[in-house]
Amino acid sequence: MKFRTPNSGIVATLLILILSARCFTAELSARRDGLLKRPNILWISLEDISPDLRCYGDAYAITPHIDRLAQQGVLFTNAFSHSGVCAPTRSGIITGMYPTTIGTHHMRANGVPPAYVRCFTEYLRNAGYYCTNDAKTDYQFAAPITAWDDNRRGAHWRNRPDSTSPFFCVINLTSTHESRIRQPEQAYQKLRASLMPEQRHDPAAALVPPYYPDTPLTRSDWARYADLITFTDRRVGKILQDLEEDGLADETVVFFWGDHGRGLPRAKRWIYDSGIRVPLIVRWPGHVPEGARRDDLVCFLDLAPTALALAGVAVPEHFQGQVILGPERAKEREFIFAARDRMDETRDIIRAVRDKRFKYIRNFMPELPYAQTIDYMDQMPTMRELRRLHEAGELNEHQRLFFRDRKPVEEFYDTLADPHEIRNLVADPTFQPQLQRMRVALDVWARETEDLGLIPEPILDDRARPEGRWRTTQTPQIVIQNGRVSISCRTMGASIAYALGKPAPGQRSDWKLYSQPIALPADTRLRARACRLGYRDSPIARAVVR
């Protein structure tokens, strides 16, 4: 087990920046020589959804479009997020690195990743891909203008100026978010009315997990969640239909995934399987067998390197995931890892390691209970029901586990025999060899990835922003010689965007990613702006080609 994580320090950062520049140069050379036959890549992302789909064996689910996608591609049965909540998850996806390595692990933080860290889409843009995101970012830092050609509601592959250019398109569907489960009754009934009668879920037929009390209220939340999935399934079908109508289905790799587990208590925000096990389906006509199932362990840090590899782009050495498709596919890993840290207003430090069968959890703050009050989470009716029944003494032994005054220091589960992770086997002599093996694995991972979790957040904040001051990327310098424009920035790790001409009133600037000198005709007006993750963008530099 070896993770590609740089040693701290300026020398290591400079080395990685040099290697990244070489990656950019190699991509440009390959593009000029026409050596790369590259597919389009489409990500369909859902929020707050576990593998509660018919194609994953859930008989309660009604998901015909997603099921059809699974029949046309490969379904991953052991796909996991590295976090049980959206922002740290998406921070890891966009950078290809563990949030615990780059300092974006606390929920709702303004991170300042190391200088060598970029949004991986810059590598795709540099290689000629049109990169578009609709529209959620939630990266724990502001999305830089260098990350996307188009980053807004309604961004789409159809908007690319050159219809022959390859695209990387992300469509984030938010209709399964936890807030939609608890939306006002009138809004929910309107959504439910949009479903056919046979698509509406009967709360009486719901199979609630054993860690929930089986009450009409918990069944209602579960049925609402299932209705949201069916509603979103239709939206997935529409996206795939658009791809077909554009004649692009055969040349596009489609990834379907959910950002973490379902938006209900003891799932979202937690690193039990209910919080980190996710659906992942990939369709790639002619390259992956139809109706295939893979049980190898994959995690969200694999998405970025896989996208780059499919595009023929060199994967940066500092990425911590691995390629899971295509000729560069890596060998199967032995473990996946996950983390929970500060969650909104509540402190915590929890780490987990999992193989195909066992899960080991280490609680670094056992003195803190599981059921700390989180205002946003406590708006969920199921959470209120849990608290009410706990106070009334009406929860059973499994349901009471969540309300213990203290957490155990260690938890160990056989996820095949106990998929709900309610029987802690840490003291069972039968499993001591497996337990010790996973203790060691977690220690090695924490050391090799330079896990920042034990460093108090105020210290991390002060390192990132001394005395609380936000740093601003330095203004780029524009040099023009014989019609060739070179742009540089003195801020280490900065990326540069440029735009030509002057945007019309009300029109957005068409910022392009700068990677090498460009030739421009005389009298061209040029604007340039530099940005670094976690910094404020630079002032705009302006010049006219003479």
N, C-alpha and C positions, 0 to 999 in steps of 0.2 A: 504494500500500500504506500504510494508515494504521491504527494500533491505538489503541483507546480506553483509554489508560493515563494516569492522573492524574499531574501533577507532584507531587513530594514536598512535604510541608509541611502545617502545620496548616490553613492556609486552604483548600487543595485538599481535605483530608479533611472539613472542615466543609461545604464546598460539596456534596461527594458525599453526605454524610449528609442534607443538606437535600433533595437531589434524590431520595434513597431514600425519605424520609418522604413526599414528594409522590407517588411511585409507590404507596406504601401507601394514601394517601388516595384516589387515583384508582381503585384497585382496589375499595376499600370502596364508593365512590359507584356504580361500575358494577354491583356486586353488588346494592346496594339497589334500583337502578333496573331490575334484571332485564334488563340489556342483553346479557349474555353467555350464549351457548349453548355450553357448554364440554364437551369430551370427557373421558372418563377417559383416563389415561395409565399404561401399564404398561411398565416396563423389565425385561427379562430379561437379566441380566448373567452372563457366564461368565468364569472366570479362565484366564489363560495359554493363549490359543487364537488361532492365526492363522486365516486363511480356508481352513482345511483341511477343507472341507465339499463335499459332492457338488454343491450348487447353485453353488459357486464353481469347479466344474470339476475337483475332485479325485476321480478315479475310485476311489481307495483308500478313500475315506470312505463310511460308511454312516450317513446322517443324514436319514431320511425325514420326520420331523416338522419339522425346520428347513427342509428343501427345500420342503415344502408351504407353510410360512410365506412363503418367498421367492416362490412361485408366486402367493400372494395379495396380495403387496405389492411394494415396490421394494427392490432389492438394490444397495448402494453398492459399487462396485469399487475406489474410491480413498478408503477411510476409514482414518484414522490416529490413533494415540494420540500425545500430546505427550511421552511417556516410555515406556521399555521395561520399567517395573516398576510394581507395583501402587500403592504409597502416593503417590508424586508424581502418578501418573495420576488417582487418585481424589480427591486434593486439588484438582486442576484441575477435575474434573467437578463437584464439589459447590459450588465457589466461582465457576465460570465464568471463572477467571483462570489464567494460566501460573504454575506453582509458582516459576519463576525470577523472577517479578515480586513475589510475596507472601512469598518466603522459605521455601517448603516443598519445595525441590528436592532436598535431600539425603535419601537413603533412610534411614528410621528416624530422623526428626528430630521435635522438639517445636516446631512452628512457632508464631509469633505474627504472624498476618497483620495488615495495616493495619486501622485502626478501621472503615473503610468496608466491609470485606469481611464478608459474611454467607454462610451456607449458603443457596443459592437456594431451597430448599424453604420457607424462611420466607415468601417472597413468595407462594408457592402456598397455604400455610396461611392467610395473611392474606386471601387471595382466596376462602376457603371450601373449599379442597381438603383432603380427608383424606389425609395423607401418611404412608406406612408403608414401613419398610425391614427386610428379612429378609436378612441381619442384619449383613453385613460393612460396616464404615465405613472404617477405615484411611486417615483423612484427613490424617495428620501433626499432628492436634490432636484432642482429645477431642470427640466429637460432642455438641453442646449440646442440652439438652432442648427448646430452641426449634425445632430442625430438624425433628423428627418427632412426629407424633401417637403412633406406635408404632414402636419401634426395638428389635427383639429377634428371636430365632429363632422362627419361626412367625408373624411379623407378616404380615397379609394384608388385602386389600380387604374380605374377608368380615367382618372384625372391626369395621368402622366402625359407630358407633352409629346413624347415620342412613343407611339404605340408598339414599336418594335423592341424597345428596351426592356430588359428583364426587370421584374419588380419583386420587392419584398413588402408584403402588405400585412398589417396587423389590424384585425377588427375585434375590438373588445366589446362583448355583449354583457351589459350590466344588469340584465333583468332577473338574474338569479341571486342578486346580492341580498344579504340578510335583512336589509331595510325593507325589501319588498315583501318579505314574509310577514312583517308586522305593520305593513301599510294599512291605512284606514279601511274599514270594511267596504265603504262605497267604491274606493279605487280597486280593491281586490275583486269585488263582484263584477266590476266592469271588465277586468282582465279575464275572469273566469267565464263571463258571458261570451268572450271572443273565442273560446274553445268549443268544439263540438261536444254534445252531451256525453258521448262515449270517451272523450278525452279528459273529462273532469274526474278528479280523484275523490273517492269516498273515504272520509276520515275513519269510518268503521273498519275499513280493510287495511289500514296502515299497520305496519309491523314496527313499533317503536323499539329502540334499543333498550336493553335491560337496565341501563343506568338512568333512564327516564321513568317517572311514574306513568303508568298507563291510564291517562285521564282524557276526557273529551278535549281539553285545551291542548295537551301535547299532541294528540292525534290531529287536531285542527292545524297546528303549525306544520306538522309533517305533510299533511295533504296540501297545504298552501305551497310548501317547498316543491312538492312534486308537480303541482300545477304550473309553477314558474318554470320548471325544467321543460315541460311539454310546450309551454308558450315559446320558450327560447329555442326549442328544437325546430319550430317552424321558421324562425329567423335564420338558423343554420341552413335549413333547406333552401331558403331564398338566396343566400350567399352562394351556395353551390350551384344553384340554377343560373345565377348571373355568370359564373365561371363557364358553365356549359354554353350559354348563349353567346358568350364572347369567343367561343372556340378555343379556350385556354385550358380546359380540364386535363388534357393529356400531357401538357407541358408544365404543369404546376404541381408542386409538392404541397399538399394540404396537411397542416398540423392542427388538430383539435385538442384543446386542453383546458382544464380548470385551474385557477391559480392556487387554490388550497382547498381544504375540506369544507363541508357544508356549513352554512352560517347559523348554526345552532349551538347551544351551550355544550361544553366539553368536546367540541369539535373545532370550529374556527377558534383561533388563538392558541390552541393546544397542539402538542406534538405527539398525541396518540394518533393512530392511523385514521381516526375520524377527522383529524385536522390536517394531516399531511398526505394521505393517500389520495391520488387524483386520477381522473380519466386522462388518457393520452392515446390518440388514434392518429395514424399517419397514412395518407393515401398518396402513392407515387406510381402512377400507371407504368407498367413495364419494368419496374425496378423492385417493388415489394410485392410478394404474392398476395392475392386477394383472399380475404377471410382468414388471414394468419393471426396467430396469437403468440406473443413473446413474453416470457416470464423473467427475463433478466432484469436486474435492478437498474433503473434509470432515474435521474433526478433533473430538476429544472436547470441546473448549471450546464446540462448537456445541450440545451436548446441552441445557445449561441454558437458553440463550436460546430454543431451539426449544420446549422444554417450556413456558416462560413464554408465548411467543407463542401457542401452541396453546390455552393456558388463558385467553387474553385479558388477560394481565398485562403491564404495561409492562416492557420489558427495561432493566435499569439501564445507565446510560451507561458505567460502568467495565468491563462485561463485555468480554472480548477475543475471544469467538467470534461467530458470526453465525447467523441463523435459516436453516434449510435446508429447511423445509416450510411450506406454507400461504401465505396471501396476503401475509405479510410476508417471504417468502423473499428472501434477499439475492442479489446477483449473484455469480457464481462467483469464487472467489479464485484467485490465481495460484500461491501457494505454501502449503505447510504447514511447520511447524517442530517440532523435537524437541530434547530435551536429556538428557544423562546427567551426573550429578555424583557425589558420594561414593556408593558402592554398598556398604552395610554397612560393613565394616572397611577398604575400599580407597578411595583417593582417585582422582578423575578429573574432568576437565571436557571435555566433548565437546558440540558443537552441530551441528545438521544442518538443512538446508533442502531441500525436495523440490518439484518440480512434477510434472506427469503423466508425465514421462519421466526427468528427471535428478535425481540426489541429490548434494548437496555436503555433506561432513563436514569440520569443523575440529576438530583435536585440540589443545587448549590445554596438555596435559601429554604431549607426544610422548615424553618420556624414560621414561614408564611403559609397560610392555608391556600388550597386550590381556589376556593370560592371568594377571593377578594372581590370587592365591589368595583365593577367597571361600569360607569354610567351608561355608555353606549350599549354594552352587552345586556345590561339589566333592563333595557326597554323591551326585550324579547319576552313575549308571554310565557314561553316555556321556562325561561330563567326565573320569572316571577313565581311561577307555579312551583318550581323546585324550592325556592326560598320559603314559600308559604307552607308547603308540606313538611319541610325540614323543621321549621319552627313549631309545627303542630305535632312533630314526632311521628309522622306517617310515612316516612321513607323506609324502604327495606335496606338490607345490609349493603347491597351493591350501590344503591342510590345514595346512601349516606357517606360513601367513601369520598365523594367530592366535597363534603362539608367537614372533614376532619380538621381539628385545630392546627395540626402540623402535617406536612408531607413526609413520607419516608425519604431517607437520603438516597436510596436506590430503588428502582423498580425493574422488574424483569418479567417478560411475558412471552408465552408461546402463542404466537399470533395465529397459528393453524388451529390449535385446540381452543383458543380463547381469542377470537377476532375482536371482541369488544374491549380487551385489555382490562379485565376486572379482577383477575386472580394473579396477584403478585407472587412470583416464584423465587424471589431473591434468597429466601432461606431454605429452599427445597434442595436437599443434598443431591438429588438426581441430576440437577442441571448446573452444578458448580463448574464443571469444565467449560461449558458454553458461556456461563456468566463471566468467568475470568477472561476468556478470549475477547469478549466484547468490552470489558473494562479496559483492557490493553488497547483495543482498537480505538476507543474514544480518546484515550490519553495521547496516542500517536497522532490522531487527527487534530486535536487541539494544539499540539506542539507544532506540527508541520504547517498548519494553516494560520498559525499565529493568532489564535482566538483571542479577541479583545474583551470577551465577556466579563472577566474578573476585574477589569480596570473600571473604577467608578465613572459614571457618565459625566460628572462635572469635570473630571480630569481630561477625558477624551474631548469634551467641548472646548476646554481651554487650549488644548493642543491644536485643535482645528481652527479656533478663532480666539487668539489671545485677547484677554480683557473683553471678550464678547464682540469684537469688531469683525465685521464681514470684510473679506479681502476682495479687491476688484482686479480682474484680469487687466494687464497693461494694454494700452492702446496699440494696435498693430502698426508696424512700419511698412510703408509701401515704397518700393523702389522701382522706377521705370527706366529701362534702357532699351533704346531702339525698338520700342513697341512691345517689349516683353516686360511683364509685371511680376515682380517677386514680392511676397508678403511674409513678414515674420512677426513673432511676438516674443518678448523677453520672459514672459511668465512660463516657468517650467510646466510642461504637460498641457499647455493651451492648444486648442484647436481653433482654426480660423475659417470664417465664412465670408463670402463676398457676394455682392450683388451689382448688377450693371444697370445703368440708367437710373431713372427716378420713377418710383411707383406712382401710378395715378392715384388721385384722392380716393380713399376708401379701399384701395387695393393692397394686399399684403406684399411684402418684399419677397422676391424669389431668391432666397439665400442659397448659394451653392457652396459645397465643401472645397476649400483650397487644399491642394496637396503638392503642387509643383508649379513653377513659373508658367504663366499663360500669355499667349500672344493676342493683343487686342488692337483694333484699328484706331487710327488717330481720332481724337475728340471724344473717345468713349469715357463716360463718367463712371467712376468706380467707387464703391463703398466697401469697407471691410470692418469686421468686428471679431474679436477674439473671445473665447470662453473656455473656462475650465470647470470641471464638475465641483460644485460646492462653492464656487466663487461667483461674484456678480460679473455680468458681462462687461466687457470693455466699452468705453466710448467708441463711437463710430469714426473711423478714419476715412477721409475722402481724398480723391485724386482724379485728375483728368489726364488721359494719355495724350502726349504731345509728339 
